[in-house]
């Protein structure tokens, strides 16, 4: 079975796949990505160097083995899990937060012994102050890498649809560096999402939220 996983590095995609031609056929924009053959340390090092360039569109590493790709990825980046949500109220407004200079969706790390859907619901509630949330279907997983305390981390975020109430006013969680949390009408989403992260755009599209 063909394997493909998109990982965001510096807000640009690194695609790990067992069939690059098939991935490009399905995602034509990837024809402009630089390609590397084999799940070798050198392939990952060169792809990350390329993704640091302003002119870079993305990178692809192809290997016949999914196991090889993930083993090398996890040797470089320690995997951690997180959960988040696309919350829509009865008016069709979408819950957004503003953190570190960008509009984002609420999410956070999995606690020990916690189920991932429970994590998503808890983190959304903690980051926005909303209590009347109803968990819906899973949307997708996104992956991105970052450094924290000199450790290279790979965060997998499981995203869920959620229902909220317009009667509840969001309250940003200051200790998580969230400056603002608010309901955004769908006809006002475009300028916020446009300036958000690529992974957030992907989640919105897969959730069926128009912007």
C-alpha positions in Angstrom: 0.0 0.0 0.0 1.3 3.5 -0.9 2.3 5.6 2.1 2.5 9.4 2.2 2.9 11.7 5.2 3.2 15.5 5.2 5.2 17.1 7.9 5.5 20.8 8.3 9.0 22.2 8.9 9.3 26.0 9.0 5.7 26.0 7.8 6.7 24.2 4.6 5.9 20.6 3.7 8.3 17.7 3.9 6.6 14.7 2.3 7.7 11.2 3.2 6.3 8.6 0.7 6.8 5.2 -0.8 5.7 6.5 -4.2 6.6 10.1 -5.1 5.2 10.0 -8.6 1.8 8.9 -7.3 1.8 11.7 -4.6 2.7 14.3 -7.2 0.0 13.2 -9.5 -2.5 13.6 -6.7 -1.0 16.8 -5.5 0.3 18.7 -8.6 1.9 21.5 -6.5 4.4 18.9 -5.2 6.0 18.9 -8.7 7.9 21.9 -7.5 9.3 20.2 -4.4 12.9 19.0 -4.3 13.2 15.2 -4.3 15.6 12.9 -2.4 15.8 9.1 -2.8 16.2 6.9 0.2 15.4 7.3 4.0 19.0 8.2 4.8 20.3 10.8 7.3 21.7 12.7 4.4 18.3 13.0 2.7 16.7 14.4 5.9 19.6 16.8 6.5 19.5 18.1 2.9 15.7 18.4 2.8 15.7 20.4 6.1 18.4 22.7 4.8 16.3 23.2 1.7 13.2 24.0 3.7 15.1 26.7 5.5 15.5 28.6 2.2 13.0 31.3 1.5 12.5 30.2 -2.1 11.7 26.6 -1.1 8.2 25.2 -1.8 8.7 21.8 -0.2 10.7 18.6 -0.2 10.0 14.9 -0.8 11.9 11.9 0.5 11.0 8.7 -1.2 11.8 5.2 0.0 10.4 1.8 -0.7 9.8 1.2 3.0 7.4 3.1 5.2 9.3 1.6 8.2 12.6 3.1 7.0 11.1 6.5 6.6 9.5 6.6 10.0 12.4 5.0 11.8 14.8 7.7 10.5 12.3 10.5 11.1 11.9 9.4 14.8 15.6 9.0 15.2 15.9 12.8 14.5 12.7 14.0 16.1 11.1 12.7 19.3 7.3 12.0 18.6 4.7 13.6 20.9 0.9 13.6 20.6 -1.5 16.5 20.9 -5.2 17.1 20.3 -7.2 20.1 19.0 -10.5 21.2 17.6 -12.4 23.1 14.9 -15.3 24.5 17.0 -18.3 25.8 15.3 -21.3 27.4 17.0 -25.0 27.4 16.1 -24.5 30.6 14.0 -21.7 28.9 11.9 -19.0 31.0 13.6 -15.6 29.4 14.1 -13.5 29.6 17.3 -10.0 31.0 16.7 -7.2 32.0 19.0 -4.3 34.5 18.5 -0.9 33.4 19.7 2.7 34.3 18.8 1.6 36.6 16.1 -0.7 34.3 14.2 -4.3 33.2 14.3 -4.6 29.6 15.2 -6.9 26.8 16.4 -6.9 25.6 20.0 -4.8 22.5 20.7 -2.4 21.0 23.3 -0.4 18.0 24.4 -1.7 14.7 25.5 -1.4 13.9 29.3 -0.3 10.5 30.5 -3.1 8.0 30.5 -5.4 10.3 28.5 -7.3 9.3 25.4 -6.6 11.6 22.4 -10.2 12.7 21.9 -10.4 13.6 25.6 -7.2 15.5 25.2 -8.6 17.5 22.3 -11.7 18.4 24.3 -9.8 19.3 27.4 -7.2 21.5 25.6 -9.8 23.4 23.6 -11.8 24.1 26.9 -8.6 25.2 28.8 -7.3 27.4 26.0 -10.6 29.2 25.3 -12.6 28.9 28.6 -15.5 27.3 26.9 -17.3 24.6 28.9 -20.3 23.7 26.7 -18.4 21.7 24.1 -19.6 18.6 22.2 -17.1 16.4 20.5 -17.7 15.4 16.9 -16.0 13.3 14.3 -12.2 13.2 13.8 -11.0 15.4 11.0 -7.4 14.5 10.4 -3.9 14.3 11.9 -1.3 17.0 11.2 2.5 16.8 11.8 5.0 19.6 12.4 8.5 19.8 13.9 10.0 22.3 16.3 12.7 22.6 19.0 12.1 23.1 22.7 14.8 23.1 25.4 17.4 21.9 22.8 15.2 18.9 21.9 13.9 18.3 18.4 10.2 17.3 18.6 7.7 15.9 16.1 4.2 16.8 17.1 1.2 14.8 15.8 -2.0 16.7 16.4 -5.3 14.8 16.1 -8.0 17.3 15.1 -11.8 16.9 15.8 -14.9 18.7 14.9 -16.7 20.2 17.9 -19.9 22.1 18.6 -19.9 25.2 20.9 -22.5 27.7 22.0 -22.5 31.4 20.9 -23.8 32.2 24.3 -20.4 31.4 25.8 -17.8 34.2 25.4 -14.3 32.8 24.9 -11.6 33.7 27.4 -7.9 33.3 26.2 -5.6 31.3 28.4 -2.9 33.8 29.2 -0.4 31.3 30.6 -0.3 29.6 27.2 0.5 33.0 25.5 -2.9 33.3 24.0 -3.7 37.0 23.5 -7.2 36.6 22.1 -9.9 34.0 21.6 -13.1 34.8 19.7 -15.9 33.5 17.5 -15.3 34.5 13.9 -18.1 34.6 11.3 -17.3 32.5 8.3 -17.4 35.5 6.0 -14.6 37.1 8.1 -12.4 34.0 8.3 -10.4 34.5 5.1 -7.9 37.2 6.2 -7.3 35.4 9.5 -6.7 32.0 7.9 -4.7 33.4 5.1 -2.1 34.6 7.7 -2.2 31.4 9.7 -0.1 28.3 9.5 -0.3 25.9 6.5 -1.3 23.1 8.7 -4.3 25.1 10.0 -5.4 25.8 6.4 -5.2 22.1 5.8 -7.4 21.3 8.8 -10.0 23.9 7.9 -10.3 22.5 4.4 -10.6 18.9 5.6 -13.2 20.0 8.2 -15.3 21.5 5.4 -15.0 25.1 6.7 -15.1 27.6 3.9 -12.9 30.7 4.0 
